[in-house]
């Protein structure tokens, strides 16, 4: 994903949007910091519907008994 300064994005907004529509989103930076992303609406819709990990866990269809108990053994020591 390419980075573009805010002042350059303002000057070429139409081209930045056209590139996002064609699958090339852009990160907008201001004073060297990443501030925003321009991506196609289609890509945004895909990302909007991705559930969070917490929601995936809370939607688990099984019972509590289906989950194995946690192992309380201490982890092994490794020499790195």
N, CA, C and O atoms as a printed pandas DataFrame, in Angstrom:
     atom_number atom_name residue_name chain_id  residue_number  x_coord  y_coord  z_coord
0              1         N          UNK        A               1    0.850   -1.171    0.000
1              2        CA          UNK        A               1    0.000    0.000    0.000
2              3         C          UNK        A               1    0.896    1.234    0.000
3              4         O          UNK        A               1    1.831    1.333    0.794
4              5         N          UNK        A               2    0.613    2.139   -0.864
5              6        CA          UNK        A               2    1.469    3.315   -0.974
6              7         C          UNK        A               2    1.070    4.378    0.041
7              8         O          UNK        A               2   -0.080    4.438    0.476
8              9         N          UNK        A               3    2.019    5.200    0.407
9             10        CA          UNK        A               3    1.774    6.323    1.306
10            11         C          UNK        A               3    1.833    7.606    0.502
11            12         O          UNK        A               3    2.657    7.760   -0.399
12            13         N          UNK        A               4    0.942    8.525    0.845
13            14        CA          UNK        A               4    0.895    9.809    0.157
14            15         C          UNK        A               4    0.639   10.898    1.198
15            16         O          UNK        A               4   -0.178   10.732    2.104
16            17         N          UNK        A               5    1.342   11.998    1.052
17            18        CA          UNK        A               5    1.166   13.104    1.990
18            19         C          UNK        A               5   -0.199   13.743    1.763
19            20         O          UNK        A               5   -0.718   13.745    0.646
20            21         N          UNK        A               6   -0.768   14.279    2.821
21            22        CA          UNK        A               6   -2.095   14.874    2.756
22            23         C          UNK        A               6   -2.183   15.962    1.688
23            24         O          UNK        A               6   -3.156   16.016    0.937
24            25         N          UNK        A               7   -1.179   16.823    1.619
25            26        CA          UNK        A               7   -1.225   17.909    0.619
26            27         C          UNK        A               7   -1.241   17.353   -0.795
27            28         O          UNK        A               7   -1.908   17.909   -1.667
28            29         N          UNK        A               8   -0.513   16.255   -1.040
29            30        CA          UNK        A               8   -0.515   15.635   -2.366
30            31         C          UNK        A               8   -1.837   14.919   -2.641
31            32         O          UNK        A               8   -2.322   14.914   -3.772
32            33         N          UNK        A               9   -2.414   14.319   -1.606
33            34        CA          UNK        A               9   -3.707   13.654   -1.760
34            35         C          UNK        A               9   -4.795   14.663   -2.099
35            36         O          UNK        A               9   -5.677   14.386   -2.912
36            37         N          UNK        A              10   -4.728   15.836   -1.472
37            38        CA          UNK        A              10   -5.704   16.892   -1.781
38            39         C          UNK        A              10   -5.602   17.313   -3.243
39            40         O          UNK        A              10   -6.611   17.491   -3.924
40            41         N          UNK        A              11   -4.384   17.467   -3.704
41            42        CA          UNK        A              11   -4.164   17.944   -5.067
42            43         C          UNK        A              11   -4.574   16.914   -6.118
43            44         O          UNK        A              11   -4.939   17.275   -7.237
44            45         N          UNK        A              12   -4.512   15.627   -5.755
45            46        CA          UNK        A              12   -4.791   14.564   -6.725
46            47         C          UNK        A              12   -5.868   13.608   -6.215
47            48         O          UNK        A              12   -5.808   12.407   -6.475
48            49         N          UNK        A              13   -6.849   14.140   -5.492
49            50        CA          UNK        A              13   -7.857   13.279   -4.849
50            51         C          UNK        A              13   -8.573   12.383   -5.848
51            52         O          UNK        A              13   -8.790   11.204   -5.567
52            53         N          UNK        A              14   -8.935   12.901   -6.977
53            54        CA          UNK        A              14   -9.632   12.094   -7.973
54            55         C          UNK        A              14   -8.801   10.880   -8.386
55            56         O          UNK        A              14   -9.328    9.774   -8.502
56            57         N          UNK        A              15   -7.510   11.085   -8.605
57            58        CA          UNK        A              15   -6.621    9.983   -8.993
58            59         C          UNK        A              15   -6.442    9.001   -7.837
59            60         O          UNK        A              15   -6.384    7.792   -8.061
60            61         N          UNK        A              16   -6.354    9.504   -6.602
61            62        CA          UNK        A              16   -6.212    8.629   -5.428
62            63         C          UNK        A              16   -7.446    7.737   -5.297
63            64         O          UNK        A              16   -7.323    6.542   -5.028
64            65         N          UNK        A              17   -8.637    8.314   -5.488
65            66        CA          UNK        A              17   -9.884    7.536   -5.413
66            67         C          UNK        A              17   -9.953    6.529   -6.551
67            68         O          UNK        A              17  -10.329    5.378   -6.328
68            69         N          UNK        A              18   -9.601    6.934   -7.755
69            70        CA          UNK        A              18   -9.609    6.009   -8.896
70            71         C          UNK        A              18   -8.689    4.816   -8.642
71            72         O          UNK        A              18   -9.051    3.680   -8.949
72            73         N          UNK        A              19   -7.514    5.063   -8.091
73            74        CA          UNK        A              19   -6.595    3.967   -7.803
74            75         C          UNK        A              19   -7.158    3.050   -6.723
75            76         O          UNK        A              19   -6.995    1.832   -6.802
76            77         N          UNK        A              20   -7.817    3.618   -5.716
77            78        CA          UNK        A              20   -8.425    2.799   -4.664
78            79         C          UNK        A              20   -9.512    1.905   -5.244
79            80         O          UNK        A              20   -9.629    0.739   -4.864
80            81         N          UNK        A              21  -10.298    2.439   -6.149
81            82        CA          UNK        A              21  -11.353    1.649   -6.797
82            83         C          UNK        A              21  -10.757    0.479   -7.568
83            84         O          UNK        A              21  -11.365   -0.588   -7.652
84            85         N          UNK        A              22   -9.578    0.678   -8.126
85            86        CA          UNK        A              22   -8.916   -0.378   -8.905
86            87         C          UNK        A              22   -8.017   -1.270   -8.042
87            88         O          UNK        A              22   -7.174   -1.994   -8.572
88            89         N          UNK        A              23   -8.191   -1.223   -6.724
89            90        CA          UNK        A              23   -7.477   -2.149   -5.849
90            91         C          UNK        A              23   -6.161   -1.653   -5.299
91            92         O          UNK        A              23   -5.383   -2.449   -4.773
92            93         N          UNK        A              24   -5.881   -0.349   -5.402
93            94        CA          UNK        A              24   -4.636    0.202   -4.885
94            95         C          UNK        A              24   -4.926    1.264   -3.826
95            96         O          UNK        A              24   -4.847    2.458   -4.114
96            97         N          UNK        A              25   -5.262    0.843   -2.602
97            98        CA          UNK        A              25   -5.549    1.826   -1.556
98            99         C          UNK        A              25   -4.306    2.633   -1.196
99           100         O          UNK        A              25   -3.184    2.239   -1.513
100          101         N          UNK        A              26   -4.520    3.763   -0.532
101          102        CA          UNK        A              26   -3.413    4.647   -0.169
102          103         C          UNK        A              26   -3.518    5.035    1.301
103          104         O          UNK        A              26   -4.611    5.259    1.821
104          105         N          UNK        A              27   -2.366    5.111    1.960
105          106        CA          UNK        A              27   -2.284    5.610    3.328
106          107         C          UNK        A              27   -1.993    7.101    3.240
107          108         O          UNK        A              27   -1.044    7.513    2.572
108          109         N          UNK        A              28   -2.800    7.903    3.908
109          110        CA          UNK        A              28   -2.603    9.349    3.922
110          111         C          UNK        A              28   -1.789    9.700    5.163
111          112         O          UNK        A              28   -2.150    9.326    6.278
112          113         N          UNK        A              29   -0.699   10.415    4.962
113          114        CA          UNK        A              29    0.150   10.819    6.084
114          115         C          UNK        A              29    0.069   12.331    6.273
115          116         O          UNK        A              29   -0.138   13.091    5.327
116          117         N          UNK        A              30    0.238   12.737    7.528
117          118        CA          UNK        A              30    0.297   14.160    7.862
118          119         C          UNK        A              30    1.434   14.336    8.847
119          120         O          UNK        A              30    1.451   13.715    9.909
120          121         N          UNK        A              31    2.376   15.178    8.493
121          122        CA          UNK        A              31    3.565   15.420    9.315
122          123         C          UNK        A              31    4.304   14.103    9.603
123          124         O          UNK        A              31    4.832   13.902   10.696
124          125         N          UNK        A              32    4.331   13.219    8.607
125          126        CA          UNK        A              32    5.056   11.968    8.724
126          127         C          UNK        A              32    4.330   10.856    9.474
127          128         O          UNK        A              32    4.858    9.750    9.594
128          129         N          UNK        A              33    3.130   11.128    9.979
129          130        CA          UNK        A              33    2.360   10.111   10.720
130          131         C          UNK        A              33    1.221    9.590    9.854
131          132         O          UNK        A              33    0.583   10.353    9.129
132          133         N          UNK        A              34    0.971    8.300    9.932
133          134        CA          UNK        A              34   -0.137    7.693    9.192
134          135         C          UNK        A              34   -1.441    8.130    9.857
135          136         O          UNK        A              34   -1.644    7.901   11.049
136          137         N          UNK        A              35   -2.318    8.757    9.082
137          138        CA          UNK        A              35   -3.546    9.328    9.640
138          139         C          UNK        A              35   -4.825    8.693    9.099
139          140         O          UNK        A              35   -5.806    8.576    9.833
140          141         N          UNK        A              36   -4.833    8.279    7.832
141          142        CA          UNK        A              36   -6.067    7.768    7.228
142          143         C          UNK        A              36   -5.722    6.826    6.079
143          144         O          UNK        A              36   -4.579    6.751    5.630
144          145         N          UNK        A              37   -6.753    6.107    5.617
145          146        CA          UNK        A              37   -6.589    5.199    4.483
146          147         C          UNK        A              37   -7.721    5.466    3.502
147          148         O          UNK        A              37   -8.877    5.616    3.896
148          149         N          UNK        A              38   -7.377    5.524    2.224
149          150        CA          UNK        A              38   -8.387    5.630    1.172
150          151         C          UNK        A              38   -8.471    4.265    0.507
151          152         O          UNK        A              38   -7.491    3.781   -0.059
152          153         N          UNK        A              39   -9.656    3.642    0.578
153          154        CA          UNK        A              39   -9.866    2.358   -0.069
154          155         C          UNK        A              39  -11.231    2.369   -0.722
155          156         O          UNK        A              39  -12.060    3.231   -0.430
156          157         N          UNK        A              40  -11.464    1.418   -1.600
157          158        CA          UNK        A              40  -12.740    1.376   -2.310
158          159         C          UNK        A              40  -13.869    1.054   -1.341
159          160         O          UNK        A              40  -13.652    0.449   -0.292
160          161         N          UNK        A              41  -15.076    1.467   -1.708
161          162        CA          UNK        A              41  -16.239    1.184   -0.873
162          163         C          UNK        A              41  -16.466   -0.320   -0.780
163          164         O          UNK        A              41  -16.875   -0.829    0.263
164          165         N          UNK        A              42  -16.201   -1.020   -1.863
165          166        CA          UNK        A              42  -16.349   -2.484   -1.872
166          167         C          UNK        A              42  -15.423   -3.131   -0.828
167          168         O          UNK        A              42  -15.848   -4.020   -0.090
168          169         N          UNK        A              43  -14.175   -2.691   -0.770
169          170        CA          UNK        A              43  -13.224   -3.211    0.217
170          171         C          UNK        A              43  -13.654   -2.846    1.637
171          172         O          UNK        A              43  -13.533   -3.658    2.555
172          173         N          UNK        A              44  -14.150   -1.635    1.812
173          174        CA          UNK        A              44  -14.658   -1.205    3.115
174          175         C          UNK        A              44  -15.803   -2.101    3.574
175          176         O          UNK        A              44  -15.845   -2.504    4.736
176          177         N          UNK        A              45  -16.731   -2.415    2.672
177          178        CA          UNK        A              45  -17.860   -3.281    3.018
178          179         C          UNK        A              45  -17.379   -4.658    3.467
179          180         O          UNK        A              45  -17.925   -5.222    4.415
180          181         N          UNK        A              46  -16.373   -5.198    2.804
181          182        CA          UNK        A              46  -15.819   -6.497    3.199
182          183         C          UNK        A              46  -15.242   -6.423    4.615
183          184         O          UNK        A              46  -15.498   -7.299    5.442
184          185         N          UNK        A              47  -14.470   -5.385    4.886
185          186        CA          UNK        A              47  -13.831   -5.239    6.193
186          187         C          UNK        A              47  -14.840   -4.973    7.297
187          188         O          UNK        A              47  -14.645   -5.395    8.436
188          189         N          UNK        A              48  -15.903   -4.284    6.969
189          190        CA          UNK        A              48  -16.916   -3.922    7.959
190          191         C          UNK        A              48  -17.610   -5.158    8.529
191          192         O          UNK        A              48  -18.069   -5.142    9.671
192          193         N          UNK        A              49  -17.685   -6.216    7.746
193          194        CA          UNK        A              49  -18.418   -7.407    8.167
194          195         C          UNK        A              49  -17.534   -8.500    8.759
195          196         O          UNK        A              49  -18.027   -9.590    9.050
196          197         N          UNK        A              50  -16.261   -8.241    8.943
197          198        CA          UNK        A              50  -15.365   -9.212    9.563
198          199         C          UNK        A              50  -15.579   -9.143   11.077
199          200         O          UNK        A              50  -15.382   -8.089   11.681
200          201         N          UNK        A              51  -15.984  -10.265   11.696
201          202        CA          UNK        A              51  -16.231  -10.218   13.142
202          203         C          UNK        A              51  -14.932  -10.139   13.937
203          204         O          UNK        A              51  -13.881  -10.592   13.483
204          205         N          UNK        A              52  -15.021   -9.564   15.110
205          206        CA          UNK        A              52  -13.851   -9.498   15.987
206          207         C          UNK        A              52  -13.610  -10.880   16.586
207          208         O          UNK        A              52  -14.498  -11.732   16.575
208          209         N          UNK        A              53  -12.416  -11.094   17.101
209          210        CA          UNK        A              53  -12.087  -12.368   17.730
210          211         C          UNK        A              53  -13.003  -12.626   18.927
211          212         O          UNK        A              53  -13.429  -13.758   19.154
212          213         N          UNK        A              54  -13.301  -11.582   19.682
213          214        CA          UNK        A              54  -14.201  -11.718   20.832
214          215         C          UNK        A              54  -15.591  -12.166   20.420
215          216         O          UNK        A              54  -16.206  -12.992   21.094
216          217         N          UNK        A              55  -16.090  -11.624   19.316
217          218        CA          UNK        A              55  -17.415  -12.039   18.839
218          219         C          UNK        A              55  -17.393  -13.481   18.351
219          220         O          UNK        A              55  -18.355  -14.223   18.549
220          221         N          UNK        A              56  -16.290  -13.880   17.711
221          222        CA          UNK        A              56  -16.180  -15.275   17.279
222          223         C          UNK        A              56  -16.202  -16.211   18.485
223          224         O          UNK        A              56  -16.869  -17.246   18.462
224          225         N          UNK        A              57  -15.479  -15.848   19.524
225          226        CA          UNK        A              57  -15.463  -16.687   20.727
226          227         C          UNK        A              57  -16.835  -16.739   21.393
227          228         O          UNK        A              57  -17.283  -17.806   21.811
228          229         N          UNK        A              58  -17.497  -15.602   21.492
229          230        CA          UNK        A              58  -18.795  -15.572   22.170
230          231         C          UNK        A              58  -19.881  -16.273   21.366
231          232         O          UNK        A              58  -20.915  -16.641   21.924
232          233         N          UNK        A              59  -19.670  -16.465   20.067
233          234        CA          UNK        A              59  -20.672  -17.145   19.253
234          235         C          UNK        A              59  -20.408  -18.646   19.135
235          236         O          UNK        A              59  -21.054  -19.325   18.337
236          237         N          UNK        A              60  -19.465  -19.171   19.924
237          238        CA          UNK        A              60  -19.154  -20.600   19.897
238          239         C          UNK        A              60  -20.427  -21.401   20.194
239          240         O          UNK        A              60  -21.052  -21.188   21.233
240          241         N          UNK        A              61  -20.825  -22.317   19.300
241          242        CA          UNK        A              61  -22.106  -22.999   19.456
242          243         C          UNK        A              61  -22.117  -24.125   20.490
243          244         O          UNK        A              61  -23.190  -24.606   20.855
244          245         N          UNK        A              62  -20.953  -24.554   20.969
245          246        CA          UNK        A              62  -20.894  -25.685   21.893
246          247         C          UNK        A              62  -21.180  -25.289   23.334
247          248         O          UNK        A              62  -21.426  -24.124   23.646
248          249         N          UNK        A              63  -21.140  -26.292   24.198
249          250        CA          UNK        A              63  -21.328  -26.084   25.634
250          251         C          UNK        A              63  -19.973  -25.880   26.299
251          252         O          UNK        A              63  -18.931  -26.144   25.699
252          253         N          UNK        A              64  -19.995  -25.414   27.530
253          254        CA          UNK        A              64  -18.745  -25.235   28.278
254          255         C          UNK        A              64  -18.004  -26.557   28.434
255          256         O          UNK        A              64  -16.774  -26.579   28.474
256          257         N          UNK        A              65  -18.745  -27.656   28.522
257          258        CA          UNK        A              65  -18.127  -28.974   28.691
258          259         C          UNK        A              65  -17.356  -29.419   27.452
259          260         O          UNK        A              65  -16.537  -30.334   27.534
260          261         N          UNK        A              66  -17.603  -28.795   26.319
261          262        CA          UNK        A              66  -16.907  -29.159   25.081
262          263         C          UNK        A              66  -15.477  -28.635   25.043
263          264         O          UNK        A              66  -14.668  -29.099   24.239
264          265         N          UNK        A              67  -15.164  -27.686   25.893
265          266        CA          UNK        A              67  -13.835  -27.074   25.904
266          267         C          UNK        A              67  -12.960  -27.809   26.907
267          268         O          UNK        A              67  -13.350  -27.984   28.061
268          269         N          UNK        A              68  -11.786  -28.237   26.475
269          270        CA          UNK        A              68  -10.861  -28.954   27.352
270          271         C          UNK        A              68  -10.415  -28.054   28.491
271          272         O          UNK        A              68  -10.273  -26.844   28.310
272          273         N          UNK        A              69  -10.193  -28.640   29.674
273          274        CA          UNK        A              69   -9.709  -27.812   30.795
274          275         C          UNK        A              69   -8.288  -27.317   30.509
275          276         O          UNK        A              69   -7.520  -27.958   29.792
276          277         N          UNK        A              70   -7.970  -26.182   31.079
277          278        CA          UNK        A              70   -6.661  -25.581   30.874
278          279         C          UNK        A              70   -5.599  -26.388   31.604
279          280         O          UNK        A              70   -5.822  -26.849   32.723
280          281         N          UNK        A              71   -4.446  -26.558   30.970
281          282        CA          UNK        A              71   -3.335  -27.290   31.559
282          283         C          UNK        A              71   -2.607  -26.350   32.517
283          284         O          UNK        A              71   -2.155  -25.282   32.104
284          285         N          UNK        A              72   -2.486  -26.726   33.779
285          286        CA          UNK        A              72   -1.851  -25.872   34.780
286          287         C          UNK        A              72   -0.370  -26.166   34.983
287          288         O          UNK        A              72    0.257  -25.594   35.875
288          289         N          UNK        A              73    0.198  -27.054   34.165
289          290        CA          UNK        A              73    1.629  -27.346   34.278
290          291         C          UNK        A              73    2.434  -26.121   33.881
291          292         O          UNK        A              73    2.046  -25.397   32.965
292          293         N          UNK        A              74    3.551  -25.877   34.559
293          294        CA          UNK        A              74    4.393  -24.747   34.159
294          295         C          UNK        A              74    5.011  -25.006   32.776
295          296         O          UNK        A              74    5.254  -26.152   32.400
296          297         N          UNK        A              75    5.255  -23.948   32.046
297          298        CA          UNK        A              75    5.862  -24.116   30.737
298          299         C          UNK        A              75    7.318  -24.557   30.883
299          300         O          UNK        A              75    7.960  -24.301   31.901
300          301         N          UNK        A              76    7.815  -25.209   29.868
301          302        CA          UNK        A              76    9.186  -25.704   29.929
302          303         C          UNK        A              76   10.183  -24.581   29.708
303          304         O          UNK        A              76    9.879  -23.589   29.045
304          305         N          UNK        A              77   11.356  -24.739   30.258
305          306        CA          UNK        A              77   12.422  -23.744   30.122
306          307         C          UNK        A              77   13.184  -24.020   28.830
307          308         O          UNK        A              77   13.488  -25.170   28.513
308          309         N          UNK        A              78   13.486  -22.970   28.094
309          310        CA          UNK        A              78   14.246  -23.093   26.854
310          311         C          UNK        A              78   15.480  -22.218   26.934
311          312         O          UNK        A              78   15.446  -21.116   27.482
312          313         N          UNK        A              79   16.566  -22.722   26.382
313          314        CA          UNK        A              79   17.777  -21.901   26.242
314          315         C          UNK        A              79   17.759  -21.300   24.838
315          316         O          UNK        A              79   17.828  -22.013   23.837
316          317         N          UNK        A              80   17.665  -20.004   24.793
317          318        CA          UNK        A              80   17.655  -19.338   23.481
318          319         C          UNK        A              80   18.966  -18.761   23.189
319          320         O          UNK        A              80   19.154  -18.160   22.132
